[in-house]
Amino acid sequence: QKEGEITDMAEFIKEKTDLLNQLIAKAAQEEAAARIRAAQQAAASMNTSGNIQQADSGISGGSVSLSDYEIMMLATIIYCEAGSESYVGKVAVGNVIMNRVKSASQPNTITEVVYAKGQFSPVRNGSLQRALSSDKADAACYQAAIEALAGAQPVGGKLFFRRNNGRSGQVIGHHVFY
């Protein structure tokens, strides 16, 4: 009888643990959605270019329609690449990524651009995945992502950036854009 009680208790604990994990995951999703909404509202109140529109499947910026995951991806790669940079440096990284999405010679989505082979060191070293898993991107990174989606172009049509190592190009903070 004790074995049966132990088995029942173990099953009860497993069910409660599974339920707790589901609630934690749901709370994390709701928090990420709240961050996205807050960034959308902040960007809209700044009225940077006025072309952010709420859509059923996410956000439309120009001709690009995005899911919440794509917005989170953009904010998180901005966090990984420019988290310690000035706000304009953050927007500049988002600008480059959006330029690539719109370029005929690059992939068509933010996720495809970010994961394109050999393009972003946070993908190679695993820091992007860790940041995505723990939703590390802060409000400034989400706001910079929304601004880039809305068409802000501090680096114009540039498609690349790297650490500033003397290479010619437009320098913002520790990055050179070319």
N, C-alpha and C positions, 0 to 999 in steps of 0.2 A: 504494500500500500504506500510506503514512503517513496518508493521509486516512482510510482504513479503521480504522487504529489509533486515530487521534484520535477518530473517531466512537464506536468501542467504548469508549474511555476515558471519553468524555463520558457515554455511556449508563451505564457502571459507576458513575461519580460520582453521576449522577442517582438511580440505584437506591439507593445507599448514603445519599444525602441524604434521600430519601423514607423509608427505613427509620429513620434517625436521628430525623426529625420525628415518625414514628409512636411511637417509643420515648419521646420527650420528652412527647408528648401523653398517652401511657399513664401515665407517671410523674406528671404533673400531676393526672390523674384519681385516681390512687391516693393522692396526697398530700391532695387535697381530701376523699376518702373517709375517710382517716385522721383529718383534722381533725374531721370530722363525728362519727366514732366517739368521739374523745377528748372532744368537747363533750357527747355523749350520756352518756358515763361520768361526766364531772364533774358534770353536772346530776343524774344519777341518784344519785350519791353525796351530793349536797347534799340530796336528797329534798325538793325544794321543794313539790311537790304530789302526787308519786307517780303521776301518770297518764301518764308516758311509756312507751310500749310499742314494742318492735321489731316491725315488720311486714314482710312479704315485699317490698312495694313502697317501703318507706321507714319513716317514723315516723308513728304515730297519736297525736295529742294531742287529747283530747276526741273530737269527731266529724270532725276534719279529718285526712285521710290525705295524707302528703307524700312526694315523691320527694327524693332527695339534692339535685337541682337546686333545688327549692323551698327547702330548708334553706339551701343556699348563697346563694340569692337573698336570703332574709331576713337572713342574717348580713352579706351585702355591703351591703344598703341600710342596715342598722344602722351598719356601718363608715362609709359615706358620710355619713350624717346625724348620727351621734353618736360617731364614732371617738375624738374627743378629750374626750368627756363622761365623767362618772362611770359606774360599772357600772350603777347604778340608772337613769341616763339612757339607757343603751343598752337595758336591758330595757323601759323606758317606750316607746321608739320601736317595739320589737317588739310590745309590748302594743297600741299604736294600730293597727299593721298587722293583727294578729290580730283585733282588734275589727272592723276593716273587712271582713276575710274572712268573719266570722260575721254581719255585718249584712245584712239583706235589701235594703238600699238601695245596697250596694256590690258590686263583683265578688266572685267566689267563690274565687279562688285568690290566693296571695301574688303570683305573677307578674302577674296581671291587676290587682291592687290597685296594685302598684308602677308598672306602666306605664299606669295610668289617666291620661287626658289632663290635663295641667296640675297633677298632684298632687305630684310630687317633683322638686326642682331637680336632683339628680344625674342623673336621666333626661334632662332637657332639656339640661344642659351637657356630657353625655357622660362624666362622672366615674364613673357606675355601670358603664357598659360597659367602661371602662378597668380598673376595680377587679375586675369579673368576669373579664375576660380574663387578668389576672395574679394572680387569687385573693388579693387584698389583705386580705380580712377576717382579723383575728387571732383567737386562741383566745378572748379575752374576748367578741368579737362573736358567735362561734359559740355560746359558752356562754349569752350573753344571748338569742340566738335560741331555743335549746333551752328556756330558762326561760319565755320568752314562749309558746312552743308548749305547754309543760306547764301553762300557766294563770296564771303570775305576772301580777299586775295592779297595778303601782305607780301607774297612773293610772286605774284602774277601767275604766269603759265609754267613755272619751273616744275620739273618732274623728279628732281633728286635733291638730297641733302646728305651731309655727313658732318662729322665733328670738324670744327674749323682747324685745319692743319696747314693753313697758308694757301690752300687752293683758291683760285679766283672765283668770285660769285658774290651773291648778296649775303652778308654776314648779319645774323641775328643771334645774339648771345654766343653760345658755344657751337653754333651750327653755321655752315655755309650752304646756301641753296643755289643750285645751278640747273 
